[in-house]
Amino acid sequence: MAMATWTPSSMPDLTGKRAVVTGANSGIGLPTALELARHGAHVIVAARNPVKGEEAVRQILREVPGAQVELGVLDLADLGSVRRFAAGVDALDLLVNNAGIGLVPRQQTKDGFELQFGTNHLGHFALTGLLLPRLAERPGARVVTVSSDAHAAGRIDFDDLGLERGYGRMSAYARSKLANLLFALELQRRADRAGVDLKSTAVHPGTVATNFMRVGPLQPLVRLLLKSPATGAVPSLYAATSPDVRGGEYWGPGAKPMRASATARSEELAARLWEVSAELTGVHFEQLAAR
Ligand SMILES: NC(=O)c1ccc[n+]([C@@H]2O[C@H](COP(=O)([O-])OP(=O)(O)OC[C@H]3O[C@@H](n4cnc5c(N)ncnc54)[C@H](OP(=O)(O)O)[C@@H]3O)[C@@H](O)[C@H]2O)c1
C-alpha cells in the first residue's frame, strides 16, 4: 500500500512548545515558522534584519491571528550577536538551524571566518551550544539542521579553513553544508553518550524557489521546476515534529529519508570538526562532555 504524502496538517498540537527558527524572515524559514505557530508553538523568528523580521512576524499574524510569535535579532556571521540572541532565550523545545548564505563571492564574517562556513556552520554550532542548556531542560527537545544534497561535493581541509588556496562559491557552499550534516549527526552521538534527551536531525529541503536561488533571466521558467518554499519546509517540519523521527536521521523532500555521503557519516571527521569548531567559536557544549 502506498503511504500518503506527509503534510503539515499531520503535525501534532504544539501548544506550550517554544521554538527558534533561524532565517525565518524569508524562503523556507518563513513557512517553517508559520506552520509551527499555526500548530500552537511559541515561535521566535530569528532574523538578522529587524525590518524584514518584523514583516515576517506580521505576515504570520495575518495568516494565524493570535499566533505566539516574536522577533529575535540574530546575525550568524557575528558571534557577539549569536551570544546576545542566545542570552535572551529562556526556554526552548525546538531549534531549527535554517538560515543560510550560498554561492557568494569571497567574504568574511565579523570574526574573520570564510562567510559561508562561518555563517552556515560556525554560527549555528555556536548558537546550538549556547542554547543547549535550555533545550536539555525540556523533555523531547529537538534540533533540526538544514543541510543540502550539495553536501556530497563538500570537502574539509583543516589546514585551509579560510580557503586561502582557492575559493569557489560552490565548493565553499558544499563545504558548509557538509559541515552542517557532520554537526547534526555528531550532536546526536554526543547527546546519546552524555545521556541528554535530545533528537538532532538534518534535512535537505529539495531545490526550492527562494531568494537563495537567484536564477536571473530564466527565472519564470526555472521557477516552474523548483519547489515552493512551503513544500521546501516539509522536511524541516517533519523532522521537527513527527513522532516517527529518530535522532541522527536525515530527511528530504516529501518527508522521505535521504542518504548522507560516506564523508558526512565519518565519525572521525565529525569529531575533528567538532573540536575545531569549539576552538574557533569558544563554545564548548559542557553538558555533552562524555560522562
Ligand atoms: N533553496 C534551495 O533550493 C535550497 C536547497 C538546499 C538547501 N537549502 C538551505 O535552505 C536554507 C534556507 O535557505 P532558503 O533557500 O530559504 O534561502 P533564503 O530565502 O535566502 O533564506 C535564507 C535565510 O537565511 C538568512 N541569513 C543569511 N545570512 C544570515 C546571517 N548572517 N544571520 C542570520 N540569518 C542569515 C537570510 O536573511 P536575509 O533575508 O536577511 O538575507 C534568510 O532569512 C539554507 O540553509 C540553505 O542552505 C536551500
PDBQT file of the ligand as one rigid body, heavy atoms in Angstrom, charges set to zero:
ROOT
HETATM    1  N1  LIG A 301      16.661  26.934  -1.864  1.00  0.00    +0.000 N 
HETATM    2  C1  LIG A 301      17.168  25.748  -2.082  1.00  0.00    +0.000 C 
HETATM    3  O1  LIG A 301      16.998  25.169  -3.153  1.00  0.00    +0.000 OA
HETATM    4  C2  LIG A 301      17.958  25.050  -1.015  1.00  0.00    +0.000 A 
HETATM    5  C3  LIG A 301      18.469  23.764  -1.289  1.00  0.00    +0.000 A 
HETATM    6  C4  LIG A 301      19.197  23.100  -0.295  1.00  0.00    +0.000 A 
HETATM    7  C5  LIG A 301      19.366  23.701   0.944  1.00  0.00    +0.000 A 
HETATM    8  N2  LIG A 301      18.895  24.962   1.177  1.00  0.00    +0.000 N 
HETATM    9  C6  LIG A 301      19.128  25.540   2.504  1.00  0.00    +0.000 C 
HETATM   10  O2  LIG A 301      17.908  26.053   2.989  1.00  0.00    +0.000 OA
HETATM   11  C7  LIG A 301      18.186  27.060   3.976  1.00  0.00    +0.000 C 
HETATM   12  C8  LIG A 301      17.247  28.232   3.775  1.00  0.00    +0.000 C 
HETATM   13  O3  LIG A 301      17.556  28.873   2.557  1.00  0.00    +0.000 OA
HETATM   14  P1  LIG A 301      16.448  29.470   1.570  1.00  0.00    +0.000 P 
HETATM   15  O4  LIG A 301      16.518  28.680   0.323  1.00  0.00    +0.000 OA
HETATM   16  O5  LIG A 301      15.163  29.629   2.271  1.00  0.00    +0.000 OA
HETATM   17  O6  LIG A 301      17.133  30.888   1.212  1.00  0.00    +0.000 OA
HETATM   18  P2  LIG A 301      16.740  32.392   1.555  1.00  0.00    +0.000 P 
HETATM   19  O7  LIG A 301      15.368  32.747   1.075  1.00  0.00    +0.000 OA
HETATM   20  O8  LIG A 301      17.907  33.204   1.028  1.00  0.00    +0.000 OA
HETATM   21  O9  LIG A 301      16.744  32.417   3.144  1.00  0.00    +0.000 OA
HETATM   22  C9  LIG A 301      17.941  32.362   3.867  1.00  0.00    +0.000 C 
HETATM   23  C10 LIG A 301      17.695  32.995   5.214  1.00  0.00    +0.000 C 
HETATM   24  O10 LIG A 301      18.939  32.991   5.937  1.00  0.00    +0.000 OA
HETATM   25  C11 LIG A 301      19.140  34.288   6.438  1.00  0.00    +0.000 C 
HETATM   26  N3  LIG A 301      20.556  34.597   6.670  1.00  0.00    +0.000 N 
HETATM   27  C12 LIG A 301      21.569  34.686   5.776  1.00  0.00    +0.000 A 
HETATM   28  N4  LIG A 301      22.693  35.069   6.394  1.00  0.00    +0.000 NA
HETATM   29  C13 LIG A 301      22.382  35.222   7.722  1.00  0.00    +0.000 A 
HETATM   30  C14 LIG A 301      23.105  35.642   8.855  1.00  0.00    +0.000 A 
HETATM   31  N5  LIG A 301      24.383  36.025   8.788  1.00  0.00    +0.000 N 
HETATM   32  N6  LIG A 301      22.456  35.683  10.049  1.00  0.00    +0.000 NA
HETATM   33  C15 LIG A 301      21.167  35.352  10.151  1.00  0.00    +0.000 A 
HETATM   34  N7  LIG A 301      20.415  34.982   9.096  1.00  0.00    +0.000 NA
HETATM   35  C16 LIG A 301      21.025  34.931   7.894  1.00  0.00    +0.000 A 
HETATM   36  C17 LIG A 301      18.546  35.211   5.389  1.00  0.00    +0.000 C 
HETATM   37  O11 LIG A 301      18.362  36.519   5.901  1.00  0.00    +0.000 OA
HETATM   38  P3  LIG A 301      18.182  37.794   4.898  1.00  0.00    +0.000 P 
HETATM   39  O12 LIG A 301      16.768  37.739   4.398  1.00  0.00    +0.000 OA
HETATM   40  O13 LIG A 301      18.443  38.962   5.804  1.00  0.00    +0.000 OA
HETATM   41  O14 LIG A 301      19.189  37.627   3.805  1.00  0.00    +0.000 OA
HETATM   42  C18 LIG A 301      17.249  34.469   5.123  1.00  0.00    +0.000 C 
HETATM   43  O15 LIG A 301      16.314  34.727   6.145  1.00  0.00    +0.000 OA
HETATM   44  C19 LIG A 301      19.669  27.390   3.828  1.00  0.00    +0.000 C 
HETATM   45  O16 LIG A 301      20.376  26.775   4.900  1.00  0.00    +0.000 OA
HETATM   46  C20 LIG A 301      20.068  26.733   2.514  1.00  0.00    +0.000 C 
HETATM   47  O17 LIG A 301      21.426  26.330   2.506  1.00  0.00    +0.000 OA
HETATM   48  C21 LIG A 301      18.197  25.646   0.230  1.00  0.00    +0.000 A 
ENDROOT
TORSDOF 0
